[in-house]
Amino acid sequence: MTTDQNQSSPNVAVVGLGKIGLTLAAVFADNDYNVFGADINSDVVNSINQGRSHINNEPGLAQLVANAHQNNTLSATDKTTEAVAQADIIVVIVPVLVDEQNNIDYQFIDLAVQEIAKGIKKNSLVIFETTLPPGDTKNRFGEKIAEVSGLHLGTDFYLAYSPERVYSNQIVQDLQTYPKVVGGLNDKSLELASNFYKKALGCKLIEVNSLETAEFTKVAECVYRDVNIALANELAQFAEEQGVNMSEVIAASNSQPYSHLHDPGIGVGGHCIPIYPYFFINKGLNQGLTPLSREINDSMANYAISKIEKGIGTLEDKNILILGLSYRGNVKEPTKSTTLLLIDQLREKKANLLVNDPLFTDREIVNYGATPLSLKDKFVSEVDVVILQAFHQEYNILKFDNFINCKLILDGRNKLNKNEISQLGIQYETIGNQGNGVE
């Protein structure tokens, strides 16, 4: 690890160098901080120490990392304790997920906090940016750091929470434009954290009166989106029953300034919306809209398959091609992707599973239980059904002329051209739009 950085500048440790963590580290370094990154992945560490970003498709990030490397303001290590020991401010952005039973999985962040506690020095500020259930910053992590380090929480070291609120493929931009919500354990913690973010990011701040308020804010944002997407999906299914075009409904309804109907779709994926509502559900909010919305959105894969079966009959031995392993377009991220639900259900239907995703290698697709298929492969002529799950930019120019055996295309994102598909004699379906798609 590089240790000859300009020690007259403030020192920051960023624990967790994934997509958001590395971007934070690079932006901090660009704003005159010495940044010591920590990550358990040695490949990530080696890449950063060579001035290369291991994250693709984040505009501006590669240049920021290269600049920080050249200026000797960003280095990385797989020894978290070492990074923390050199820093006055520690920013934690290690993932918290849910397991297959939707129980909260703390394994990675618990390990990181143990290492932070071993390296932390007196008067340091620890800021958690990882999305957390309300109360965890103080009760699970702050108190653990105090226990292991022997320092007193709130006087010997300070604690703040400021949730990440960014969107993949525009993180650098979002860090500059989204207000930063900040909560502190006490007045001193809040003051230190606010002063840091003013200089490190230069964005607008929203100071709230507690750690728990800041934690609650981030989870509430995700629940809001999940609930409203579930409403759109529920209405879309009802619109189909009534013979109504949901796209027209949305456009007409949203002309009223207090109506904000979302677009329906084949499902919800990613690190946020399908996961963070369980941070409320597992803490007691287990009735009402929050758990119901999770059920509705996770059921959309099954609904899509039922539409296909209604259109062509049994799927046994049918060649089903899913476009997009990612949870959404132009992002290489399979976490909670609807494609994984589709794969499980189509396997039960004894269908032949094919997946195309230009962002993943063939080996990666195989590891998720499907057969990779290039759109230039002659076997596309044997495909019976196509499901669009993630609309990557490469699919903008996709033509279906060679899909001569295809009976049905389910456009799960309402992005394909219905007229072109119908003119080929292929049945076109989508969610809630009665097969209208892009004209």
N, C-alpha and C positions, 0 to 999 in steps of 0.2 A: 504493500500500500504506500502511496506517495505521502510523504510527511513534511516536504519542504515548501508547503504552501505559505502564502503571505499571512503570517500569524497576526498582523495588525488588524485584519478584517475579522468580523464575527465568524464563528465556526458553527456549522449546522451539520447534524447527522440525520440522514434520511434512511429509515429502516424499512426496507422493502422497495426494490427497484423494478417493479413491474411497469405497466403502461403509464399509470398515474404517478407512481413514485419516481420513476426516472425523469418524467417531465417536470415534476416539482423540483427535483434536484438540479436539473439543468437550468430552469428559470431562476432558482435561487442563486446559482453560480453566476448567471448572467447579470444579476443585480448586486454583484460585489460581495457575495458571501463565499467563504471557503466551505465546500460541501464534502462531507465524508459519507459516501453511500455504503449501505450494508445489505447484502442479499445472500441467501444460502446456496444459490445457484452459481457455481464457479464459472460457468460459461458466460453468464451475465456479467460477472465481475471482470473477467478477462476482456470482454468486449468493450466495456466502459473504460477500462484502463488503457485501451488502445485507441480511445477516442471515437468509438463506433457505437451507435445506438442499436440495440437488439430489437427494438420496436419499429415496425414498418407502418406506413400509412398514417403517420402523425405529422402533418405539415409543420415544418420548422424545427422539429425535434432533433433530427440528425445534425443539423448545422449548429444548434445550441450545444449539443454534446461535444461536437468537434471543437467548437470555440472554447468551451470550458476546459477541455483537455489541453489545448494549445496554451491557454492562459494559466494552466496549473491550478484551477479552482474547483475541479471535480475529480475525485478518485473513488475507488470502490474496494471493498474487502468482503470476504465471507465470514469475517470475525466481527460480529455485531458489537461485542464488548469493546473492541479496539476502536471502532468508529465512535461509539458513544463517549468513550473516555476523552476524546479530543474535542468534544462539542459542548457548547453552552446551551444550545437549543436542539432538541431531539424530536423529529417529526416521524410519526409511526403510521405507515400505510401498508400494513400486512393484512391479507384477506381474512375475513370471517365468512364462512359459507354455511350451508345446511347439508346434512347427509341425506341418504336416500329416504329416510323417514321424516325428513324436514326438521330434524333436531339441529340446533345450532352447533356448529363445529368450530371450536376454538383452538384446535391443535397447533396451528402455525403461529398465531399471535401469542398464545401462552408461552411458547418457546422463545419467541422474540422478546417478550417482556422480561422473562428470566434473565436473558443476556443483557438487556438494557439495565436491569437492576444491579448487575455485577459491575457495570462500567460507569454508571452515573456518578457525577461529582456534585458537591454542594452548590446550591444556587442555580442549578440547571432548570430549564423549562422543558417539560415534556408535553407535546401536542399530539393527540390522536386524531387522524383524519379518516381512518377506517370506519365504515358504517357499523354502528354498534347498537345493541338494545339499550334503552335508557337506563342509566345507573352503572353501566359496565366501566366507563372511564375511571370513575372514582372507586367503586366498590370491588371490582375485579382486578383492575390493573394498577391504579394508583396505590391502593393498599398493598398490593403484592410487591411493587417497587419499594415501598417503604419497609416492608417486612424483610426483604432480602438485602437491601442496601444498608439498613440501619438508620436511614435519614428520615426526618419527620416531614410528612406530607403537608404542604402548605406553608412551611417555614424554611425547611432545609432545601426543598425543591418544590417547583410549582407545576401546576397541572392545568391543561386547557383542552378543549375539544373544538375542532373546526372541520365539519364534514366536507369531503370532496363532493363536488356537484357538477362534474364535467361530463362531456359526451365524447365517445371515441371518434377519432378522425378530426377533432377540433379542440383538443385539450389545451394547447398553448393559447389559442384564442379565448377559450372559455375562462381560463385562469385570469385573464385580463379584464373580462367583461362581466362575469357573474359576480354578484355580491358575495363576500365571504362571511358566512355566519360563524361567530366566535363566542364561546362560552368558557368561563373560567371557574376554577374551584373557589377562588376568592378574588378580591379586587386586584391584588398584586398579580395573580396569574392572568387575569383578563387584560390588565394593562400591558404586561410583557408580550402576550400573544398578539394583541392588537398592534402594538408598535412594530413587532416583527413582520406581520403581514402587510402593513402599510408600506414598508420598505422593500420587502421581498417580492411582493406581487404588484403593489401599486393599484390595487382594486378597491372598490367601495366595501366598507365593512358594515355588518349588522351585528352589533353587540347584544347578546341576550343575557339574562340574569342568572343562568346556571349551566353547568355541564349537561344536565338532564334535558334542559330545553333545547340545547343545540343538538343533542343526540336524537331527540324526539322529532326535531324539524326534518332531518334527512329521511328518517323512516317514513314520516308522514307524507313527504313528497312522493315517495315510491308507492305508497298505498293509494294515494290520490290517483296516480296514473293507472295503477292496476284496476282500481274500481271503475274508472271511466272507460278503460279499454274493455272491461267485462261488460259494461252497459252497452257499448257499441256492438259487441259480439252477440249479446242477447237480443238486442233490437234487430240486428242483421238477420238472425235466424227467424225471428217473427216476421220480418219484412218478406222473407222468402215464402213463408206460409201464406201471406196475404197478397202475393204477387206484386209487391212494391219494390221499386228500385232504391236501395239504401243510399247509393251515391247521390241521387237527386234529393233524398230526404236530408242528408247531411248538409249539402250546399244550401238548400232552402232554409233549414232550421238555423244554421249558423249565420244567416243574414240578420238574425235577431242578436243584438250585442251581448245578451246574457246566456246564449246557447253556445256551447263549445263541444259538440259531439265529436268524438274521435272516429278514426277510420277503423272498421272491423278488420280482422285478419285471421290467419290460420293458427296463431298462437303467440305467446310472449316468451322471450328468452333473455339470456344475458346474466351478468353478475348482479343486477339490481332488482328489477321489478319482480321476477319470480322468486326471489330469495328474501329480500328485506321485510316484506309483510309478515313473514314468520317470526321476525324479531318482536313483533307485537303479539301475534297469535300464540306463540309459545310462552309469553309472559302473562297471558290471561285474556287477551282480546280474541277469544275463540268462538264467538258467535257474532252474527251480523254480517255486514257488507264485506269486511276484510277477508275472512275465510271463504265466504261465498264467491268472491271475485276470483280467488285463486282456483277454486274448483271450476268455474266457468272458463277461465282462460286456458287451464290445462286440458279441458275437455274439447278444445277446438280441433285438436289433431284427430280425435275420434269422430268428431262431426264431419271433418273433411273426408275421412275414409268412408263414412256412411254415404256421403253424397256420391262418391265414386262408385260404390257398390250399387247404389240406386241407378246409376247411369249405365253400368256395363255388366252388372252381376258379380259372380264370384271372382275373387282376386287370386285364387289358388293357381299357381304356376304362371301367373301374369308377370310380365316384366315391367316393374314400376320404377321410373326414374325420378329421383328427387333432385331438384336444382337448389343447391345451397346447403352445406353442412353447418355453416355459421348461423348464429341466431338472427342476424340481420345483414343487409347488404353492405358490401365493401369493408367488412370487419372480419378479421380472422379470429373468431371467438366462438367455440362450440358450447360453452357453458349454458346448460338448461335450454339448448336449442330445441325448437319444436321438431326438428328432424330426428332427434333422438327418440322422441315419443312416437313419431311416425314409423321409425325403424322397428321399435318394439312391437307395435300393433300389426304392422305388415308382416312381420315374421310369424306372428300368431295366425295370420290369414294364409300363411304358406305361399306368400308371393316371393318372386325373385327380386331382391333389393339392389338397386343401382343408385349411385350418388355421383353427381358432378359438382365440384366446387373448385374454381380456379385458384383459390387461396390455399388449398391443402394439397399435400402430396398424396399419391396413391396409397402409400403405406399408412399415412394418417387416416385416410378414409377407411381402409381395411380394419384398422384398429377400433373403429366405431361400429363394426359389424356389417358393413355393406361392401358391395363391389364397385370400385371406381369405374367411371365410363367417360371417356373423352367425347365431346360433341362432334369430333371429326371421325370417330370410330364408325365403321360400317354397321356395327351392331345397333346403332340408333334406329335402323329400319325395323328392328324386332321389338322396339319398345311399345308396350300397350297403353301405358298411362304416364303422363308427366305431371309432377306436382311442383309448382314454384313455391319454395319456402323462403329463400333469401334472394332478393333481387340485386345481384352484383352488377356492376357497370358493364361487364362483359356480356350480360344477357340483353343489353339494349339492342344489339344487332343480331340477336338469335332468330334464325328462321327455321321453320319446322317442315320445310319441303322434303327433307330426307326421312322424316318420321312417317314412312308410308304405311306402317301398321298401327299407328297410334289412333286409339279410339276416343280418348278423352284427355283434356288438359285441365287441371285444376289450378287456377291462378290464385294462389293463397295470399297475394299482395296486391291484386288488382292493378297489375303493371303491364301485362301483355296485350297485344293487339287482337281484340276479338274478331274483327272482320277478316284479318289475314288468316287466322286459325280456322274460322268457320268456312272460308272459301276452299280450304284444303279438305273439307269434309270431316273435320275433327270436332267433336263436341267440346264446347267451352263452358267451364263452370268457374265460379268464384264465390266469395263469401258475402252474401247479402245483396248482391248486385244483379241477380238474375242474368248473369252471363254478359255483362256489358263491357267490362274491362276498358282498355284504352282504345278509343276509336281512331 
